Amino acid sequence: MSTYSAPDQLSVGHVHLKVKELPRAFYFYVDLLGLQVMQQIQDQVAFLSAGGYHHHVALNTWGHSLQGPPAPRTTGLYHVAFKYPNRMELAKVVKRLVEAGYPLTGAADHGVSEAIYVNDPDMNGVELYWDKPQSEWPFDAYGKLQMYTEYLDVDALVASAV
């Protein structure tokens, strides 16, 4: 076992996903989630961002345009998670999805966060969430974090969007 610890400032820089068609993926990531296209190279690859960063999400069609998504319950990416800065911003994007009739696959209060789950058009799992203030996180009497999965009222979340 290594004694090395990653630095506290480490963060996930971006995710790069294989998709069947860029326009279909753009509907989800650009039109619904609101990411901006920073660069697109023909119909093969696109780099998407929030806030002008070079890219948070890359989408490519390289060499797999005839293949479908991986079979359920196999190895691979479970989901990519997009962290919103607060509950209001999460509510806004969930409201957009609901109003567009986009299917939600799940919702949960995890104690540390509230999360909505969807699949993109290529069946990549996507989590949309916000972190609750750390002072509200559930810890046991010994100071050990006790995350859980409980019911999240999606209607109430959507109703809170301004």
URPEDA-V325063 format. One record per pair of residues at least 12 apart in sequence whose C-alpha atoms are under 7 Angstrom apart, sorted by the first residue. I is the first residue (numbers start at 1). GAP is how many residues later the second one is. Records with the same first field share a line. If there is no record, write none. Layout:
I=GAP + GAP
This chain:
13=43
14=41 + 42 + 43
15=41 + 42 + 43
16=41 + 42 + 43
17=41 + 42 + 43
18=41 + 42 + 43
19=40 + 41 + 42 + 103
20=41 + 45 + 102
21=40
22=21
24=97
25=96
28=92
32=64 + 65
33=60
35=13 + 14 + 15
36=12 + 13 + 14
37=12
38=16
44=16 + 17 + 18
45=14 + 15 + 16
46=12 + 13 + 14
47=12
69=53 + 54
78=47
79=45 + 46 + 47 + 48
80=45 + 46 + 47
81=45 + 46 + 47
82=45 + 46 + 47
83=45 + 46 + 47
84=45 + 46
85=45
86=44
87=43
88=72 + 73
90=39 + 40
91=66 + 67 + 69 + 70
92=69
94=64
95=63
103=15
104=13 + 14
105=12 + 13
106=12
107=45
108=41 + 42 + 43 + 44
109=40 + 41 + 42 + 43
110=37 + 38 + 39 + 40
111=26 + 27 + 36 + 37
112=19 + 20 + 25 + 35
113=16 + 17 + 18 + 19
114=15 + 16 + 17
115=12 + 13 + 14 + 15
116=12 + 13
